[in-house]
Amino acid sequence: MNPRTRVLLQLALVLALCAFMFFFGLGAFGLVGADEPRYAQIAREMFNRHDWVVPTLNGLPWLEKPVLLYWKDMISYSVLGVSDWAARVPSAAHATLLVLAVFFFMRRFRPGTELDAALITVSCVGMIGFARGASTDMLLSAPFCIAMLAWWAWHETGKRLWLAVFYALLAVGTLAKGPIAPALAVLMVGAYAFLRRDAKIFLRSIWWLGLLLFLVIALPWYIAVQIKVPQFFHVFFIEHNLERFGTNLYQHKQPFWFYIPVFLLGVLPWTVFSLSALVETIRNCMQIFKNRNPEKAPPDWFEIFLLLWVLIPIIFFSISRSKLPGYILPAVPPAAVLTAMYLHRSANALARWRVIVHAVLCGAIIGGALFAPWRMLRQHPPLRVELWAGITALTVAAIVLLLVLQKGLRALHFVTLVPVVLAMGFLLRPSAVVLDQVTSARAVNAQLESFGVPASSIAVCNVKLEVEYGLNFYRNHPISRYERDGVPARNHVVIAKEGSEGAVQALVGNRPVQRIGGFPPQHLEFFLVSKPK
């Protein structure tokens, strides 16, 4: 097979996996959590009024995040129409670009590992999960990670074009989530220069034309929104950056070690090999730093750079008082690349104990997917389901173990992909209905529509924010909240937790309250509240 055909086949495989992992079944279940529907609705409002500057929610400025996600959603809406799955397309597209960047970077700078690095990256649970969400996490992580690859390309070749790409993509990351992109880049490059004991590496990275390019890309929107909404600087930079990092203002407190299990889950199913790669690279780094083995061959400094790239986001956000899983998404792609290099470099990478643990994890992924509907419903599965899931998990683990022990690295990537693909297929087809019913306001809205409840007459009381924001998107109408807005004077239907009829009656006073239905999967009840007599 000639090299050109080989590359085309590899690309076809990578793109097919990206299409399945990131795009397939984007609308299988509705928007979940509070952020997805909120961001999707903000983009819709900007799209409807053709405003590319000021994000608004229900007509009021919403200044928590910069504008890149809303711009991308607006473009998606213009091409695909306004829908929940269209709001997720930008994240899937960014994840695909990141995987392709990994492939071409490794092909150029570490040939022979490009396909493995791309396959590991595309199949990490963290990549798959955030690529399928209408949130800002992937829109920050993809340009940031490609920017760091571009910085290394400049460091290795000296070509200023790569440094220009680095600055341009950091500006894109700044439009996605604010100053965190350049801040992490400064920390990583500075730490790398420190380990190399060469401050010139850091100083040469500071290029005035690159800084100008960064400002030209990132600054216009920040200036425009500040002019239109003078409180932007305080709300965005002070409240949602400094106070979010230094305080628990937004109720996202977690223990200091929170990101250790998050990272381990994020690199599934490659966890055992990723940990081994990190541990070995840390040992090499310590030897270099202490100068214990000067006679040894020069280290691969790119591996040490990848190590810093993994550890710095984890450490940085562990210090933060506010912790959410998506914050360390930028650490997953370098871990995938480091894992691919470790598997190719280390003769002991496929030690029997590692292969056994890896096989167990692959089986657990399938077993977890089969149990998922029952866990979401908080029900104990029937014995036949437990037996079927257990037998399937053990069978998959045994197949992975035998094939990897027999075929080695040639089989590892592909036999690992099989359980990931099967688990995804199950979650996006048989399980999707349950997921939709249990986690998304789309199903709640469908129930309200079946009752003939108008969009303008809905309120919520003592329910999670995802219910309010989800109905806001699916109804395309503001949702009143008793705790914030008081009780609407008009006839309306209020959605409350199961068993809340007495609490609702107490809040509305002597107004008639009639239960008209409910939504058991999310433990909600619907009450018709009439005007005062």
PyMOL commands that set and color helices and strands:
alter all, ss='L'
color gray80, all
select helices_A, chain A and resi 3-23+35-48+68-80+84-109+114-123+125-131+137-157+160-177+180-196+199-205+208-228+232-246+256-266+271-290+301-319+325-345+352-376+383-407+409-428+432-439+441-450+455-457+465-475+482-485+501-508+520-522
alter helices_A, ss='H'
color red, helices_A
select strands_A, chain A and resi 56-57+60-61+458-461+480-481+492-497+513-519+524-529
alter strands_A, ss='S'
color yellow, strands_A
deselect
rebuild
show_as cartoon
